[in-house]
Amino acid sequence: MTNAIFRVPDPTNETVKNYIPNSEEAKKLILAYRKMYAEKIDIPLYVGDEEIRTGNTQTLHPPHDHHHSLGKYHLASEKEVDLAIANSLKTSRKWRGFSWEERAAIFLKAAELISGPYRDQINAATMLGQSKNIHQAEIDAACETIDFLRYNVYFMSQIYKDQPQSSTNVWNRMEYRPLEGFVYAVTPFNFTAIAANLVAAPVMMGNVVVWKPADDQIYSAHIIQKVFEEAGVPAGVVNMVYGDPEMITQRVLAHKAFSGLHFTGSTTVFQKLWKTIEQNISHYQNYPRIVGETGGKDFIWAHPSADSKAVATAIIRGAFEFQGQKCSAASRVYLPKSLWVDIKSQLIEDLSSIKVGSPEDASNFINAVINNKAFKRLSTFLDQAKEDKEVEIVAGGHHNDATGYFIEPTVIRTHDPDYIGMRDELFGPIVCVYVYPDEEWEEILTTIDQTGVYALTGAVFSNDRHALKIASKKLIDTAGNFYINDKPTGAVVGQQPFGGARASGTNDKAGSKWNLLRWVSARTIKETFVAPSDYRYPFLKSE
């Protein structure tokens, strides 16, 4: 019997390891990378307490070394998807019976497992499967995943503490029940931490999950599943399946017990899922929760008073880290004419020092884009840009897929603020720049607001406080995460809750209690200690 109100540990952000060349931590991680590179992994489906190997498999290849096989993973048929749903529902009552502090202990343990014994493994899997350099893997797979787990436990306890007022003779209480049914988690390739959080957030609140990770993230997803198991998540609470995404989604969304979608991916896919849920709405036992973070066309704007070097550095880091494959990556830039020459010179100088290649070599700032489909889309765009007389390739523009899917970091200048590269999401290491007359700095803010359909992240640079005030006001609807004198990437859990609006998603702020609240259904309880024994109210009494 619990006879105490427990306080969870105050969360702190995990310290990012620097991996200085030839340091022990760098040597240890590269050793894990090489060991896992040489192995041939066989990844099963995780359904209930079974590891299912269907024999219908796909091979895993590093994007930076696509001729090399890392192993294989097994594909689900309709049978395994239905089994995953059945197992989640079978386990639901058991998981709902866990006290909140027991669930908290499980995920706090998961955070410590990643911080310690699994750190090199989850980082190496992310480097191999998603072609992240050693720093990008560390801040994502290790640190951000740990932060999500620690902070969400804290946010969970805050939610449960939030109780209504009571009055004399009445005790009012609020229960935060998990959703009735199961949640479908559809996770992206680009962030191991996002994949972990899309599963862990609803599970932490007492829900069960059917999880479909992106094909290009299955290696690190497999590590996440192993961590959850070792931490104590019961078998059947998280059922992980891979295969034909349309088939899996059709089976999941057709089930009457489908209770929620936790999604990160493309806007087109999210809208399609929403439409399917709408079409099935009368079939469900409850109205499903829909939480999604999708695309972005994230901007950097500089006022004439901005610091040129700071802006150039923000462009390099914001546009090209992880090959621009971040939803928050800077991909359109608006610069005043008076700063353009200095910023252009700095960009060219910085890009000339950047190395492109395998994550095994920690000196490579740029690695491969995720797969052949992405490579073809981006290389086609670059080839067309080279033929376009309206644009100038300032730096980069080359591509090569002989050994890996490598796109050179590229800066394009356009004279048309409505150029496709300023409007459409590219999701690669390509940034487009529009240079405006200094005196039109305020007018260009309206252009930024009205260009494209997204509203995820954006950054403004200025040393003029009045200009920053105007920019913040005019751009209020353009970004769910807004940065002043900093790049538009790198949101930290507990510090900058993440999410955008418009076509960028539902803005439910990953890494905050607002996201966790989406995975509970509140029940109000009123307990009266001495119940009335006469129906007559005072106004009915005779004079």
Buried (B, 14 or more C-beta within 10 A) or exposed (E): EEEEEEEBEEBEBBEEBEBEEEEEBBEEBBEBBEEBBEEEBEBBBBBBEBEBBBEEBBEBBBBBBBEBEBBBBBBBBEEBBBBBBBBBBEBBEEBEEBEBBEBBBBBBBBBBBBBEEBBBBBBBBBBBBBBBBBBBBBBBBBBBBBBBBBBBBBBBBEBBEEEEEEEEEEEEEBEBEBBEBBBBBBBBBBBBBBBBBBBBBBBBBBBBBBBBBBBBBBBBBBBBBBBBBEBBBBBBBBBBBBBEBEBBBEBBBEBEBBBBBBBBBBBEBBEEBBEBBEEBEEEBEBEBBBBBBBBBBBBBBBBBBBBBEBBBBBBBBBBBBBBBBBBBBBBBBBBBEBBBEBBBEBBBEBBEEBEBBBBBEBEBBBBBBBBEEBBBBBBEBBEEBEEBEEBEBBBBBEBBBEBBBBBBBBBBBBEBBEBBBBBBBBBBBBBBBBBBEEEEBEEBBEBBBEBBEBBBBBBBBBEBEEBBEBBEEBBEEBBBBBBEBBBBBBBBBBEBBBBBBBBBBBBBBBBBBBBBBBBBBEEEEEEEEEEEEEEEEEEEEEE
